[in-house]
């Protein structure tokens, strides 16, 4: 990241520096080209017969005036470097005579850039041959405190104000592309930094959600565990990483320590996100911690207490449907409270028809003073109880038609064992929707009551 930023800054600096150097080089070239034209005009003035009677200084002043402000000054020096003539405001000579002579002998230009109070000027020396036919008075010069006739070989120092450089479009395009490339690289690095931080944050969130999923899945009963005298088969399919669906099944002690009952919990919290999963875990933990399986009164009181807790602590958008019941092995009665959940289906092994377990009350978390009642159903050996979430019966096909309870009942009636019932329902739902993509959480729990006698026979057969 730092290397990329360094390269971007280097590209920007290089583009700007190259452009500045090119601009200065262009300005110097344009100024020297203009000075060459001014020198040609000055040479013409000096050799003009009409100006021969005038002093050289006057000729230089005339040349400066005719340059329209281009020339700052001009002066003529002899071979020894003595000033022969100069225009107004001329500065001291910029070059020595020997330096000028050596450069001219090598056919190399003699120029330099000088700072003055009026700005930068370019000073360049040009060789010139003074006319020998001019009058002595015209070419007399004050030099070193005396007067002497000038030699006709001399050199001219012209000082010109530096003109603006006019760069060709390739140079400008180079600057534009360089600056644009550098800025784009810096922008990309900034975006990459921001996105990388967001990526790291998203990865942390993903890891946390995965941990939450593992914790939630770990709270579900093991696939091989079943309460005594029951056979279970379950499926928990979250539409997202975590789910608002939950289920549980566990043994409960009876007054006679040699006997045990069974408790079944099945619920669905609104939503499919982490808050829904947290609320589901809260309800599941409450089901294990409270004494709701002791009596009908305890069952109803625990339901009301849980409802008030959700109304007080959960947000108004969060509510839960819940079916929880306990089985008394002595009376073979299933006591349950259905809090707005999809009615579990009880398939009798001896009687015809399907019983829907609907007794209870509204969903939890909306009405703090809601009233609940307990329902009771007798279980006989071979009876099957199927609990499911709304994601199963509300699964829709491409036409928008829902799977429905009647298709679920048909899938159950063609099977006997809980595992077959679970797999048959899931196959029917998948065939109906034509897709494995879940629009909502799908959870199934198939329970078969074996009865004490059946359990003994199965144990002996094994």
N, C-alpha and C positions, 0 to 999 in steps of 0.2 A: 504493500500500500504506500509506504513512504518512498519507495523507489519510483513508483508511478508518479507520485506527486512531484518528486524531484525532476523527473523527465519532463513533465508538463511545464513546470516553471522554467526549466532550461530551454524548452522549445519557445516559450513566450519571450524570454529574455533574448534568445538568439535571433528571433524574428525582428524584434524591436531594434536591437543593436545593428543588425545587418541593414535594416531600413534606414536608420540614422546615418550609418556610414555611407550608404549608397546616396542618400540625400546630400550629404556634405560633399561627396565626390562629384556628384552632378552639379552642385552649386559652384564648386571650384572650377570645374570644366567650363561651365557657361560663362563664369567671370573671366577666365583666361581667354576664352574665344572672343568675348566682347573687347577685352584689352588689346587683343591682336588687331581688331578692326580700328580701335582708337589709335594704336601705334601707326597703323597705315595712314590714317588721316593726319596724325602729327607729322609724319615724315613728308607728307604732301605739303603741309603748311610751311615746314622748314625750307623745302626746296622750291617753294613758290616764289617767283621773282618779285611778286607784289609785296611779299612779306620780308624780303631780304633786307630792306632798310630798317625794319623794326628790330628791337632787341630780342634775343632768344627768350628771355623771361616773359616778354609780352606774347611771344608765340605760344609759350607753354600755357600762359593764362588763357589765351584764346582757345587752345585745345581743351582745357578743362571746362570752359564755359560751353563749348559746342557739344560736350559729352552729355549734356542734359542731366547733370548730377551723377553720372556714372563714375567719373574720375574724382578721386579725392585730391590728388596733387600729381605733379610731374616734375622731374628734374633731370638735368643732363650732367654727366660726369665724364671726365677725360680718362685716359688710360691709367693715370696714377690715382684715380679715385677722387680727384679734386672736383668740386662742384663748379660747373661752367655756368649753368643757369638753373633757376627754379621758379615754380609757380608760387602763388600765395599759399600759406599754411603748409608748405612742404616740410616734412620731418627730416631727421638726419638720415643719411644713406643707410639702406638696409643691408648692403653687401659690400665686401671689400673688393678692390679692383682685381686682386689676384684670383679671388674666388670666381668672380664673374668671367675673367679671362679663361680660367681652366675649364669652366663649364661650357663656355661658348666653343672653346677649342674641341671639346669632346662632343659638340653638337647636342648638348643636353640643356633643357630649359632651366632658367634661373628664376625661382619664385618662392615666396613665403607668405604666411598668413600672420598678420600683426593685429594686436588689439589697440584701438585708439578710443578717445573719448566719444567719438561719433559712431563707434561700432567696429566690427571686424573689417579689415581691408586686406586685399591681396596685392602684394608688391611683386612686380616682375621686372626683370632687366632685359632690355632689347639692345642689340648692337645697332649703331647708326653711323653713317659717314656724313659728316657735316660738309656743306658745299664750300669749296675752296675759293670760289669767285665772289663770295660775299665780301662786303666792305669790312675793313679792319674794325671800324667803330661798332659794327653790328655784332661782332663776335668777340669783343673784349669782355672780360669777366673778372670779377674780383675773386681772387683765390689766394688764400694764405696770407692775407693782408697786403697783397700787391696786385699788379695787373700784368697779364701776359697774353699773347695771342694763343688761342686754343688750337690744338691739333685737330685735323679734320676727322680722325677716328675717335669715337666716343661711345658711350652707352647711355641709354635712357632708362630711368626708373619710373614706372607708372604705378600709381597706387589707386586701386579701384575698390569701391564698396562691394562686398560679397553679395551677389544676386541669389535669389531663391533657386533651389534646384528643381528642375522639372523632370520627374522620374517617369520612365516608360511604364506602361500598364503591366508588363511582366513583373517588375519590381513591386508594384503595388499589390498585384495578385499574390506574390510571394508573401508579403506582409499579411494580407487578409487571410490567406490559407494558414499561415503559421500561427497567427493569433487565434483564428477560429479553431484550429486543431488543438492548440494548447488549452483554450477555454473548454473545448469539448472534452478533452481528456481529464481536466480538473473536475468538470461537472460529472463526468462518468465516475470518477473516483469518489466524489462526494455522494452520488447516488448509491454507488456500490457499498460505501461505508454505512450509509443509512439502512440500505436493504440488508446488509450483512448483519447489522445489529438487530433489525427486525427478524431476520432469519434465525439468529441465535435465540431471540426471545420466543419465537414461534416453536423452535425445537424444545426449549425448556417447557413451554406450555404442553407440547405434545408428550413429552416424557411424564409430566405431571398427570396428564389425562390418562396415559397408559398405566401409570401407577394406580390412579383412581379406578380404572377398569379392572385391574388385577385385584384390588382390594374388594371391589363390589362383587366380582366373580367368586372371590374367596369366601364371601359371606353366604353364598348359596350352598345348599346341602350337596354333599358329594354324590356323584352319579350312581354310585353303588350302594348308597345308604338309603334305608327305608325304615319308617317306624314299624314296630312289631305288629304283625298280622296284616300288613299292607305291602303292596308292590307299587313302586313308583317309576314313572318315566317322565322326564322333563326336558324342555328345550328353552334356552334363553338366547334370543337373537336380537341384539341391539341394532337399531337403525344407524346409530353413530357409535362413537367409541364407548360411551357409557349410556346407561338406560335408566328410565324412570320405572321400568317394570321390575318386580322382584317376587320371589316366592320362597317358602320355607316349609319344612316338615320335620317334626322331631317328636320323640317320645316324651310323655309326661307321666310322673309317678301318680299312682292311685293310693287310696288309704291302705289297701293291702299291698305291701311292698312287693309281693310276688306278681302283681298285676301292673300293667302300664297301659296308659291311653296314648292317644296320638293327637297332635295339633297340626293344623294346616293353615298357612298364611299365604295370601296371594293378593298383590296390589299393583296399582298403576298410578304413578305421579304424573301430573300434566307436564309436558315438555320432554325433551330428549337430551338435555344438556347436563352439565356438572351439577348445578343446583338441584335438578330433579333427582339425580343419583344420590346426592347427599341427603335429600329429604327421604328418599326410599330407604337408605341405610338407617336413618333415624327411626322410621316406623318399624323396620325389621328388628332393630335393637330393642325397641320398646316392647315388641311382641315377646321377646325372650325374657325381658326383665320384669314385666308386670305379672300379677297373679290372676290373669283373666280366665284361666282354665279351671278355677276352683268351683265356681258356681255361676248360675245365670245372672245373679245380681252383680257379681264381680265382673262378669263379661260385659254387661251393659255399662257399668260404671267406668271400666277401663276404656271402652269405646268413647264415652262422653269426655273423659279426661283427655284422650288423644285428640279428639276433635277440637277441644278448647286450646290445647297446646299449639296445634297447627294454625288456628285462627289468630292466636296471639303472636306467634313467632315467625310464621312463614309469610311471605308476601301475598298480597291479594290475588296475584295471578297464579299462585301455586295452590293446588288442591290435589286430593288423592282419593281414588276409589280403593276400597279394601274389602276383601272377604277373608274373615278368619273364623275358624271353628275348631272345636275339640271333640274327640270321640271318647265316649265313656265305654270301656270294654265290658263292664258289668251289665249295662243296660243295652249295649249295642246301639246307642243313640248318638247321632252327630248333632251337636249344638253349634249354631253358627250365627253370625251377624254379617249381613251383606250391606256395606256402606257404598251404595251407588255403583257397584262393580257389575260387569257383565255377568248375568246369572249363570253360575256353574250348572252343568247338566249332569243329572244322576240317572244312569242307565241301570235298571233293575235286571238281575239275572233271571228272575222268576216272573215278574210282572211286566206287562207290556207298557210301552209309552216311556216318555222322558219326563223327569221331574226337574223343574227349574227352581233353584234355591234363591229366592228373591227377598225373603224377610230380612229386615234390618232398618235402613234409613238412608238419608242423603249422603253425598260424598263428604269427606272430611276436609275441614279447613275453610268452609264458606259461611256456615251458620253456627255461631258459637253456642246457641241454645237449642240445637237440634235434638230431637228425641229418637231413640233407637229401641228396637225390640229384637229378641232372640228367636230364631227359628229352630225347629227340631225335625230331623228326619232319621228314620230307622235304616240301618245298613244290614244287609244280609250277605252271607258269603257269596262271592262272585260279582257283587255290585261294583260298578265302575263310576267314578266321579271325574269329570273332565272340567278343569279350570283353564281359562284362556284370557288373554288380553284383547282389547278392541282392535289391535293391529292385525289380528288373525281374521276376524269376521269382516273387517272394513277394508281388507286388501282388495284393490280394484284392478280390473283388467283394462285393456286399451280403450274400451268403450265407456269406461267409468262405472261399470256395474260392480257392486261389491260382492265378495265371496258369500257372505251371509251365514246365518245360523243353520239354515236348512242343509247347506252343503257340508257344514261341519258335522251335523248329526248323521248324514249319510256316510261320511268317511268313518265315523266311530262305529256305526252298526255293522260295517263289513270287517271289523277286526275284533280281537278278543283280548290279547295281552296288552298291557300298557305301552310297551315299546312299539308294538305294531300300531296301536292307536295314534301315538305321537308321530311316527313316521308316515302313516297313512294321511293324517291331516296335513302335514307339511308338504307331502307330494301333491295332494289335491290343491292346496293353495298355490304352489309353484306352477302347476299345470294350468290353473285358472288365470293367473296373472301373466304367465308367459315370461317371467323375469325373476331373477334372484335379488334384484335391487329392492330394498325395503323402504317404504314410505313412512312406516311407523314401527316401533318396537313390536316384536312378536314373541310371546312367551306362552308356553303350554305346560300343563301339569296333568298327567293322566294317573289316577289313583284306583287301584283295585283292592277291595277288601277281601282278604282270603279267609278270614274267620279263624278262630282258635283251632277248630277241628281240622280244617283244611291245612293249616300250617303244620299240625302234627303229622298228618298223612304225608305231606310233601317232604317233611324232614325224614320220615321213615323210608320213603321211597328213595331219597337221595342216599 
